Amino acid sequence: MNRDLSNRYGSPGYAKEELRAEIASLMLGSELNIGHNFGQHAAYVESWIKVLKDDPGELFKASADAQHITDYLMDFERKRALALESAQVNDDRLMSGDRIAYNGTVYHVLDDTIHKACHIQDLNTGAKTKLKVQDGLYASLLQVRNNPQELGREDELTIATEQVFQARGYE
């Protein structure tokens, strides 16, 4: 954003930055439907009035900068939403890196499902095996991964995490 944050409290430069922050806060509150608490910022009103009297165009400059600030921050939310969307696209196949607790065993998917098969590792024993999409275990692992709460697996997932840590020597 390359903002000049070197201005001291009470200076016109500081007031300008606070005005931008306040407008951005309003925009973000509106965008995220969380509202805005004007009382938190009343201390700055006098300095904003002085800045705006000295340069009436400052309101437009501050608003434009506030929009850039808002866009910058909202990009993080948009990227998070896209990542979630992308993860949902892969609900129909096991993916490399998946760790799934099932029937007292933690399975680690070693590669993406390609040509209707993938390789998994039993983290309890270290055994590796090729798993085909038509195998019952494949369907079960996929169902548990996609719906852990539906199957009452929250406790099993917690246990799985603990088992992975223990297997790696973390206590």
N, C-alpha and C positions, 0 to 999 in steps of 0.2 A: 504494500500500500504506500510505502515511502512517505509516511506522515512525519512532520516536524514536531516532535514531542519535547523539544528542549525549552519551551516557554515556561515561565514561572507562574504559579497560581496568582490570579488577579491581573495578569497582563492581558492585553488585547489578543495576542496570539493564543494564549491559553483559553480565553473565552471563545475564540473561533473554533478551536478543536472541541471544546465542550459542546458547542452548538451542533457540530457535526455528529458527535457521539449521541446527543439527545435525539436528534432527528432520526439517526440510524436505529436507535433504541425503539422509537415509535414505529418505524417501518417493520422492524423485526417482530415486535409485539403483535402487530397487525398480521403479518405474514404467518406467524406461528400460532395465532389465536390465543396468546397468553396475556394480552392486555399490556397496560403500561401504568406505572405509578408516578404521576407528575410530582407528588410531594417530595420524592427523593431528590429532585433536581431544582427545587425552588431557589436554592442559594445562588445559582448561576444566572438567574433572570436579569438582575441589574447589569451584569457585565455584558450579557447578550444585547440588551437594549442599547447600551453605549456603542457597541460594535456596529449594530444595525443602523443607528443614527449616523455614525461616521461614514458608513458605506452601505446604503440600502441594497445594493446588488449582492451583498454578502449572503443574504438569505438564499438566493439562487445558487451561489457557489457552494454554500454549505449543504444545500439540498442535493445537488449533483454529487458532491463527495459522499454524502450519507447514503445515496443510492449505490455508489460503488462499494462502500463498506458493507451494506446489506447484501448486495450480490455476492461479494467475496465470501461472507459468512454462510449464506444460503447455499453456495456451491458445495460446502461440506455435507449439508443435508441431502442435496440432490445426488451426490456421489454415493452416500450411504443408501439411499433409496434404490439407486441403480444396482448396487452390489446385492441388495436383498432380492431385487427382481431377478438378477442373474442367478442367484442361488436357487430361487424357486424354479427357474427353467430346468435345472438339473435334478429335480425331484424324481425323475423317472429312471435314474441310473446312479450307481455308486461312483464316487469320485475319489481320486488320489488324495490321501490325507484324512479321509473319513475315519473316525474311531467310533466304533459302535459296540455297546455292551449288549450281549444277548445270551440268555441261558447261562449266566455265570462266567462267561468268557468275554474278553474284549478283543474285537477284531479290528485290525488296521488295514485299510485298503491301500495297497502299494502302488497301483496305477489306475488310470481312468478306464472305464469300461469301453473297450474297443473291440469290434468284431464279436460282440455279444459275450465277452468274457473279461475278467480282470483277475488280478492276483491279490490274495489277502494273507495276512499273517495273524495267527493266534498269539496275542501278546502274553498269554499265560504260559504257553509251552514254547513259543518261538517258531512253531511249525508254519510253513508257507504252503499255500495251495492255489491252484487255478480254480476259479469259480465261474461257472457259466450262468447266464441270465435265466435259463430255464430251471436251474437248481433251486430247490425249495429254500435252501439257506440264503441264496441271493435275495429272493423275494422277502424273506423274513427280516434280513438285515436292512433292506430298503424301507420296509414298513416301520421298523423300530426307529431308524434314523429320521424319517419324515414325520413320525407321530409319537414321540416318546411319551407325552402326557396322556394321549388317548389310550395307550396300552398300559398305563400305570408304571412306566419305566423310570420315573424321576430318580428313585432311590438307586436303581440299577446303574443309571448314568453317573451318579455320584460315586458309587462303588467303583465303576469303571475308571473314573478319573484317578481315584486313589490307587487302583491296581497299576495303572500306567506309571504313576509316580514311583511306586514301589519297585516296579520292574526295571525302572531306569536308575534305581538307587537313591532316589530322593525320599526323604522321610519327613 
